[in-house]
Amino acid sequence: MKPTLYLIPVPLGDTEHSRVLPAYNREVILSLRHFIVEDLRTARRFLKKMEPSTVIDSLTFTELNEHTSPEDVSALLAPMDGGESVGVMSEAGCPAVADPGADVVAIAQRKGYRVVPLVGPSSILMALMASGFNGQRFAFHGYLPVETSKRAERIKAFEARMYAEHETQLFIETPYRNNKLVEDFVRICKPSTRLCIACRITCGDEFIRTLSVGEWAKNIPDLKKKPAIFLIGTQ
């Protein structure tokens, strides 16, 4: 069989992996000896938690993150060039979605290697599912600009697009700036615009709520340092 690049989801937080990952994932992971990971410590902890008998020192890990140069990405697939399969892991959720893993997947596709995405939690899709917004038309924009005027301009443009095309708009933010982003939505959007905040998805303190911007203005939750997805849409 051709060497395979497996895209391995991991839990979004401290959730027990058996709640969000199928048993098949464990079988695949235990068959691999080479991993491309976003964060070395997180990956090792995940593998040890999934199978305590795993001998971590017998595995090889290479990191792929925002610091990896484009020239170094192709070298990450060296084990596949030698006939061995490789697993790719993000720090949380599904690799290659809003994640540097997409770069190595693109190379694997160009080389004709088999690429297999495994089933697991995606905060983007799960937030969309729970929002009550249009799931037929949606766009994920990642991070908004940090600079105040540019951020306001983008929010206004995406709100207009949401109303004109009935297309759900999704965003993420660095957790320590979450509260500021909600305040910006409240300040910039129409009071009637619907905003969904999906925080700590699948975790014990999961919070997913859709209200109008006017309603959020009365009671903005404290989201500091909590992973969250933000959506505006129509119901």
N, C-alpha and C positions, 0 to 999 in steps of 0.2 A: 504494500500500500504506500502511496505517496506520503511524504511527511506532511503533517497538518499543522496549521496555525490555529490553536483553540483560543477563542475569546472568552475569558472566564470572569463572570460577574462575581462580586463579593457583596456582603451585606452593606447597607447604607449607614449603619451605626453599630451599636452593641447588640443588635438582634441576633438571636441564636440562628446559626446558618441553616439548620434543618427546617426552620419556618419559611425561609424564602428561597432556598436552593434545592433542586431535585437531587435524588440519590445518584443519578447518572453523572452529575458534575463531579462528585467525589471519585467515581471510578476513573474518569478521564484524568483528573488532577493527580491521582496516585500513579498513573501510568507515565507521567511526564518527569523529566529530569532537568529541563531547561525552562526558565521563566523570564519574561520581559515584564518589568513592574514599574509602576509610577513611584512607589515608595517602598524601599527595601524592608524597613521595620514592619510596616503594615502587612506586607505580603507574607513575611515569615510568621507573623503572629496568626494570620488567617490560616495558613497551611498547618500550623501546629495545633490550632484549635479544631480544625476539621479532622485531623488524624494525629493524636498525641504521640504515636509511635514514629512519626516522620523524623528521619534523620536529616535535619536541615543542612548540615555540612556536606551531605552527599549531593545536594542540588546546586545548580548554577543559576545565579541571578544577574541580570543586567538591567540598569535603570533607564527608563525613557520618560523624561519630563520636560518642562519648559527650558531646562538648561542643556538638553541634548542638542548638539549641532546637527544640521541636516546631513553633513558628511558622515556622521557616526551612525545614523539610523539604519542604513543598509547592512552594516556590520552586525547588527543585532540578530540577523537571521542566519548567521554563520552555521549554527547547528543544523538548520534545515538544509543548507547546501551540502551538509554531510549525511543527510538522510534521516535526521532525527526530528521529531515533532516538538513544538514549542507552545507554551501557554502565555497569554498576555493578560495582565491584571491591572486594573485601575486601583486607585486608593479607595474608592467607594463606588458601588453601582456597576454599570456596564462599561467595559472598555471600548474605546474608539467613538464614544458619543460624548461630545463636549470634553474631549480627552485626547492627550497626545498619541494614544494608541492608534489613531486613524492613520498616522504617517507610516507606521510599520505594516499595517494592513494593506495600504496602497502598494507598497513594494512587493508584498507577498502576492498580491493579485497580478502585478505586472510580470512577476516571475512564473506565474502559472501554478503556484502552490495552492493546495486545498485550504480553504478558510472556513472554520466552523464556529458560529456564534452559539454559545451555550445559554440556556434559559436562566434568567435572574432578574432582580429588581432594577428598574429604571425610574429614577425619581421624576424625570421629565414626563414619561408616559403615565406614571401612576398619579401624578398631580393633575394631568389633563383628564384622566378618567374620573377623578373625584371632584373636579371643579364645577361640573354642570355646564361647561362651555362647549362650543362647537368642536367636535372631535373629527369632523370631516375636512376642515380647513384650519390649519394652525401653522405657526412659525416660531421656531426657537431662536432667540437672538443672543443668547449668552449674556455677557456683561454689557451694561450701558456705560457711556463715557463717565469718567469721574468729574470732569470739569462741569461746573454748574450750568452754564448756558447751553453747552452742547448736550448735556443730559436732558434738560428741559425740552430742547428742540426735538430730540429723538423720541421722548415720551409722547409729545404732542403728535408727532408724525405717526407713531405706531397706534395711538388711540384713534386717529382719523382713519387709518387703514383698517382697524378693527371694526369701526362702524360702517365704512364704505363697502368692505368685502366680507363682513361677518366672519372674519378670520381671527381665531384666538392667538394672542401674542404672549409668549413665554420668555421669562428672564431669570437669571441668577445673579447673585451678588456675593462678594466676599463677606462671610458671616458677621464680621465686626461692623460692617456698614449696612446691615439689613434694616435697622431702624430708620436710618437716613433715607433709604430708598422708599420705604413706606411713606415717610413724611413727604417725599417728593411726589409720589403718586397723589397723595391727598392735596398737595398744593397746586399741582399742575392739571390733573384730570378733572373732567366734569364730575360733579357730585353724584350723578346717576350712573357713571361708569362702574361696571362690576369688577371687583378685584378679588382674586382668590389667593390666599396665602397658604402654602403647603409646607409645613415645617417638620423636620425629623421624621420623615416618612418611614413606616414600618417599625419605628422604635416605640418604647413604652410610653413616651410622652408625645406621641404623634399629634399634630395639630393641623387640621385642614378645614378652612372656613372660607366661604364666598359671601361677600357683602358688597353693598354699594360703597363707593369711595366716601360718600357723605356719612355712612354709618361707621366706617373705619375711623373717620376723623374724631368720633366721639370716644373711641377707646382703642388706641394703637397698642398692640401687644408688644412685649419686650422680646425681641428676636435676636438679641446680641449673641454672637458666637454660636448660633444654631443654624445648621444647613437648611436652606429653604429654597423653594421655587415660587416665583410670582407670576400670575397670569391675569391678563385683562381680557374680557370677552363679553359676549352677549348670550342671554338665556332665553 
